Amino acid sequence: MRQCAFLTLEDRSGFYIYDHLLFEPLAELGWTAEEIPWNRPGVDWASYDAVIIRSTWDYQHQLEQFLATLGQIEAQTRLFNPLEICRWNSHKSYLRELESRGVRTVPSLWEPQLTAGTVRAAARRFGSEQLIAKPCIGANADDTYRLNTLDAAGWAPALAVFAERELILQPFIESILSEGEYSLFYFAGEFSHAIRKRPATGDFRVQEEHGGLIQAVRPAAELQRAATDALSALGQTLLYARVDFVLLDDGQPALIEMELIEPSLYFEQCDAAAARFAAAFGRVTGL
C-alpha cells in the first residue's frame, strides 16, 4: 500500500471535518491515509508517497511557518496543492490578479489599515451603506466584520483589529442573506458537485462553524461557466479547487473566494464526491 498524509490541525474541536470519507475510496486504489497536524515536529515526510493539504484551518495565524513546512514537504515528496499556488492563494490580493485576467469578482479595496476615513471612502466608492472588512490573510471568517457606515460607534472592534493590519473591504452583498453563497468543487479540473451555503438567522457568515446552513444543489449554467472561466484564468490544473460565488444586484455571479489551499470539500453533501476525489488523485499522481 502507498502512504498518503492529510495535513490537518492539532486542535480539531469546533470544526466540521469530513476527510475520513476519503479513506475507503483511496484504499480501493491502494493507498492508506493518515491525518497529521501540519506543525507536528519531526515528521519524516519522505516516508509518504504524497501529502494532501486538508484541514489546516489555523495556518493563517502562523503563515510563514506554514509555508516553510509546505516547502520542506515539497522538497521530500509530492504536495497537493503545490507550494507555489498555496503561497499565491494565501493573500487575498489574488482576487485582484484574477480580476485583471477578466474574472468578475466582488468589488474590493485593499488597505494597509482601517480608519474611519477608509470606511467612508469605501462606502462612497461602492455606493453602499454596508461593508465587509476582513483580513488579507485569513480563514474561517475570523476577524470578519459587517460595518454599517451610518453607525460609526459600531466600527470600534474592526478599527481596533485592523489598526495596523492590512485588510480587504467589500460592499456587503445583500443576496447572501437570501440566496446565499455557492461553492463549486473541481477535482483535477473536472466538476464534482456544488452546494449552497446560507447564514443562520441574524448572522452573515455562511460557514458551518458559524451556524451556516448547507444544501447540495445543481448549479445553474451561468455559475458553471463562471467557475470554468475563473479556473481557466489560473493557467494550470490542480488536484482540488473550490470556487465560491455570490450573486450581485444584476443577478449574475461574481467570485468572492477561490479556495486552493485547504478548502472544506463537503464530501458528505455528495455520495460520489469522495470517490471522484480519489479517482482524480490517482490520475494526477499516475500511481
C-alpha positions as CSV (number, residue, x, y, z in Angstrom):
1,M,0.0,0.0,0.0
2,R,1.2,3.5,-0.8
3,Q,1.2,6.0,2.0
4,C,-0.6,9.4,1.9
5,A,-0.7,12.1,4.6
6,F,-3.5,14.5,5.1
7,L,-2.4,17.7,6.7
8,T,-4.8,18.8,9.4
9,L,-4.6,20.9,12.6
10,E,-3.8,19.9,16.1
11,D,-7.0,21.1,17.8
12,R,-9.9,20.0,15.7
13,S,-12.5,20.9,18.2
14,G,-15.3,23.1,16.9
15,F,-14.6,22.2,13.2
16,Y,-16.6,20.0,10.8
17,I,-14.1,17.8,9.0
18,Y,-15.1,15.1,6.5
19,D,-11.8,13.9,5.1
20,H,-12.3,10.4,6.7
21,L,-14.7,9.8,3.9
22,L,-11.7,9.5,1.6
23,F,-10.1,6.6,3.4
24,E,-12.2,3.9,1.8
25,P,-12.0,5.1,-1.9
26,L,-8.3,5.7,-1.5
27,A,-7.8,2.2,0.0
28,E,-9.5,0.7,-3.1
29,L,-6.8,2.4,-5.2
30,G,-4.0,1.0,-3.0
31,W,-3.5,4.0,-0.6
32,T,-3.6,4.3,3.1
33,A,-4.1,7.8,4.5
34,E,-3.1,9.3,7.8
35,E,-4.1,12.7,9.3
36,I,-1.1,14.6,10.7
37,P,-1.1,18.1,12.2
38,W,0.9,20.3,9.8
39,N,3.0,21.7,12.6
40,R,3.9,18.4,14.3
41,P,7.7,18.4,14.7
42,G,10.0,15.6,13.5
43,V,7.7,14.1,10.8
44,D,9.6,12.1,8.1
45,W,7.7,13.5,5.1
46,A,9.8,11.4,2.7
47,S,8.2,8.3,4.1
48,Y,4.9,9.4,2.4
49,D,4.3,9.0,-1.3
50,A,2.1,12.1,-1.3
51,V,0.9,14.8,1.1
52,I,-2.5,16.5,0.7
53,I,-3.3,19.7,2.5
54,R,-6.8,19.3,4.0
55,S,-8.0,20.9,7.3
56,T,-5.1,23.1,8.3
57,W,-7.6,25.7,9.5
58,D,-5.2,27.5,11.8
59,Y,-2.4,28.2,9.3
60,Q,-3.4,31.9,9.0
61,H,-2.0,32.5,12.5
62,Q,1.5,31.2,11.5
63,L,1.6,31.7,7.8
64,E,5.4,31.9,7.3
65,Q,5.8,28.7,9.4
66,F,3.1,27.0,7.4
67,L,4.6,27.9,4.1
68,A,8.0,26.8,5.3
69,T,6.6,23.5,6.3
70,L,5.0,23.1,2.9
71,G,8.4,23.9,1.4
72,Q,10.0,21.1,3.4
73,I,7.3,18.7,2.4
74,E,7.5,19.6,-1.3
75,A,11.3,19.0,-1.2
76,Q,10.8,15.5,0.1
77,T,7.6,14.2,-1.6
78,R,4.6,15.2,-3.8
79,L,2.5,18.0,-2.3
80,F,-1.1,18.8,-3.3
81,N,-1.8,21.5,-3.9
82,P,1.7,22.8,-4.8
83,L,3.5,25.3,-2.6
84,E,3.6,28.0,-5.3
85,I,-0.2,28.1,-5.7
86,C,-0.7,28.0,-1.9
87,R,1.6,31.0,-1.4
88,W,-0.3,32.9,-4.2
89,N,-3.7,31.9,-2.7
90,S,-2.8,32.8,0.9
91,H,-3.2,36.6,0.3
92,K,-6.5,37.9,-1.0
93,S,-4.7,40.1,-3.5
94,Y,-5.1,37.0,-5.7
95,L,-8.6,38.3,-6.4
96,R,-7.2,41.5,-7.9
97,E,-5.0,39.4,-10.1
98,L,-7.9,37.2,-11.3
99,E,-9.9,40.4,-12.0
100,S,-7.1,41.7,-14.2
101,R,-7.4,38.4,-16.1
102,G,-11.1,39.0,-16.8
103,V,-12.7,37.2,-13.9
104,R,-15.7,39.0,-12.5
105,T,-15.1,39.4,-8.7
106,V,-16.9,41.1,-5.9
107,P,-15.7,44.8,-5.9
108,S,-12.9,45.1,-3.4
109,L,-10.4,47.6,-2.0
110,W,-7.2,46.7,-0.3
111,E,-6.0,48.9,2.6
112,P,-2.9,48.7,4.8
113,Q,-5.1,49.6,7.8
114,L,-8.6,50.5,8.7
115,T,-9.6,54.1,9.7
116,A,-12.8,56.0,9.8
117,G,-11.6,57.7,6.6
118,T,-11.1,54.4,4.7
119,V,-14.6,53.2,5.8
120,R,-16.2,56.4,4.5
121,A,-14.2,56.4,1.3
122,A,-15.1,52.7,0.6
123,A,-18.8,53.5,1.2
124,R,-18.6,56.3,-1.4
125,R,-16.7,54.1,-3.8
126,F,-19.1,51.2,-3.6
127,G,-22.3,53.3,-3.1
128,S,-23.2,51.1,-0.2
129,E,-24.1,51.7,3.5
130,Q,-23.0,48.2,4.4
131,L,-19.4,47.0,4.1
132,I,-17.5,43.8,4.9
133,A,-14.0,44.2,6.4
134,K,-11.8,41.1,6.5
135,P,-8.1,40.3,6.7
136,C,-6.0,39.8,3.6
137,I,-4.6,36.7,5.2
138,G,-7.4,34.8,6.9
139,A,-9.7,31.8,7.1
140,N,-12.9,30.6,8.8
141,A,-14.3,34.1,8.6
142,D,-12.0,35.0,11.5
143,D,-11.9,38.8,12.2
144,T,-14.6,39.4,9.6
145,Y,-16.9,42.4,10.3
146,R,-20.0,43.8,8.8
147,L,-19.9,47.6,9.1
148,N,-22.9,49.9,8.9
149,T,-21.5,53.2,7.6
150,L,-24.3,55.1,9.4
151,D,-23.2,53.7,12.8
152,A,-19.7,54.9,13.4
153,A,-19.8,53.7,17.0
154,G,-20.1,50.1,15.7
155,W,-16.8,50.3,13.8
156,A,-14.7,50.2,17.0
157,P,-13.9,46.4,17.1
158,A,-12.9,46.4,13.4
159,L,-10.9,49.6,13.8
160,A,-9.0,48.0,16.7
161,V,-8.3,44.7,14.9
162,F,-7.1,46.5,11.7
163,A,-5.3,49.4,13.3
164,E,-2.0,48.0,12.0
165,R,-3.1,45.1,9.8
166,E,-3.9,45.0,6.1
167,L,-7.4,44.2,5.1
168,I,-9.8,43.9,2.2
169,L,-13.0,46.0,2.1
170,Q,-16.1,44.9,0.0
171,P,-19.7,46.0,-0.2
172,F,-22.0,43.7,1.7
173,I,-23.8,41.6,-0.8
174,E,-27.4,41.5,0.2
175,S,-28.2,38.3,-1.7
176,I,-26.0,36.4,0.8
177,L,-28.9,36.7,3.3
178,S,-31.5,35.2,0.9
179,E,-29.8,33.4,-1.9
180,G,-26.6,32.5,0.0
181,E,-23.2,31.7,-1.4
182,Y,-22.5,29.0,-3.9
183,S,-19.5,26.7,-3.9
184,L,-18.5,24.6,-6.8
185,F,-15.9,21.8,-6.5
186,Y,-13.4,20.6,-9.1
187,F,-11.1,17.7,-8.9
188,A,-8.2,17.5,-11.4
189,G,-10.1,20.1,-13.5
190,E,-13.4,18.2,-13.6
191,F,-16.6,19.4,-11.9
192,S,-17.7,17.2,-9.0
193,H,-20.5,18.8,-7.0
194,A,-21.9,22.1,-5.7
195,I,-23.5,23.4,-2.5
196,R,-25.3,26.5,-1.4
197,K,-24.4,28.0,2.0
198,R,-26.7,30.4,3.8
199,P,-26.1,32.1,7.1
200,A,-28.1,31.4,10.2
201,T,-30.8,33.9,11.1
202,G,-29.2,37.1,12.4
203,D,-25.7,36.3,11.0
204,F,-24.0,36.9,7.7
205,R,-21.3,34.2,7.8
206,V,-22.1,31.1,5.9
207,Q,-19.6,28.6,7.4
208,E,-20.9,25.6,9.4
209,E,-18.8,26.7,12.3
210,H,-20.9,29.9,12.5
211,G,-24.2,28.1,12.1
212,G,-24.4,28.3,8.3
213,L,-26.9,26.1,6.5
214,I,-25.5,23.8,3.8
215,Q,-27.5,22.3,0.9
216,A,-26.4,20.3,-2.1
217,V,-27.5,22.0,-5.3
218,R,-27.4,21.6,-9.1
219,P,-25.6,24.8,-10.2
220,A,-27.1,27.0,-12.9
221,A,-25.3,27.1,-16.2
222,E,-24.1,30.6,-15.7
223,L,-22.5,29.5,-12.4
224,Q,-20.7,26.7,-14.0
225,R,-19.5,28.9,-16.8
226,A,-18.2,31.5,-14.3
227,A,-16.4,28.8,-12.4
228,T,-14.8,27.3,-15.5
229,D,-13.7,30.8,-16.6
230,A,-12.2,31.5,-13.2
231,L,-10.3,28.3,-13.1
232,S,-9.1,28.8,-16.7
233,A,-7.5,32.1,-15.5
234,L,-5.2,30.1,-13.2
235,G,-3.4,28.6,-16.2
236,Q,-3.0,25.2,-14.5
237,T,-5.0,22.2,-13.4
238,L,-5.0,21.4,-9.7
239,L,-5.9,18.3,-7.7
240,Y,-8.7,20.3,-6.0
241,A,-10.3,23.7,-6.2
242,R,-13.3,25.3,-4.7
243,V,-14.7,28.4,-6.3
244,D,-17.2,30.5,-4.3
245,F,-19.7,32.8,-5.9
246,V,-22.4,35.3,-4.8
247,L,-25.0,37.0,-7.0
248,L,-24.6,40.7,-7.4
249,D,-27.5,43.2,-7.9
250,D,-27.8,42.2,-11.6
251,G,-28.4,38.6,-10.7
252,Q,-25.1,37.5,-12.2
253,P,-22.4,35.6,-10.3
254,A,-19.2,37.2,-9.0
255,L,-16.3,35.3,-7.5
256,I,-15.9,36.1,-3.8
257,E,-13.2,33.5,-3.0
258,M,-11.2,30.9,-4.8
259,E,-10.0,28.3,-2.2
260,L,-6.9,26.4,-3.3
261,I,-5.1,25.7,0.0
262,E,-7.3,23.9,2.5
263,P,-11.0,24.2,1.5
264,S,-13.6,22.1,3.1
265,L,-14.7,19.9,0.2
266,Y,-18.1,18.9,1.8
267,F,-17.8,15.2,0.8
268,E,-20.8,14.5,2.9
269,Q,-23.0,16.5,0.6
270,C,-22.5,14.3,-2.4
271,D,-22.3,10.5,-2.2
272,A,-19.9,10.3,-5.2
273,A,-17.6,13.2,-4.2
274,A,-15.0,11.2,-2.2
275,A,-14.7,8.6,-4.9
276,R,-14.3,11.3,-7.5
277,F,-11.6,12.9,-5.5
278,A,-9.8,9.6,-5.1
279,A,-10.0,8.9,-8.8
280,A,-8.6,12.4,-9.6
281,F,-5.8,11.8,-7.1
282,G,-5.0,8.6,-9.0
283,R,-4.9,10.4,-12.3
284,V,-2.7,13.3,-11.2
285,T,-0.2,11.0,-9.3
286,G,-0.1,8.4,-12.0
287,L,0.0,5.8,-9.3
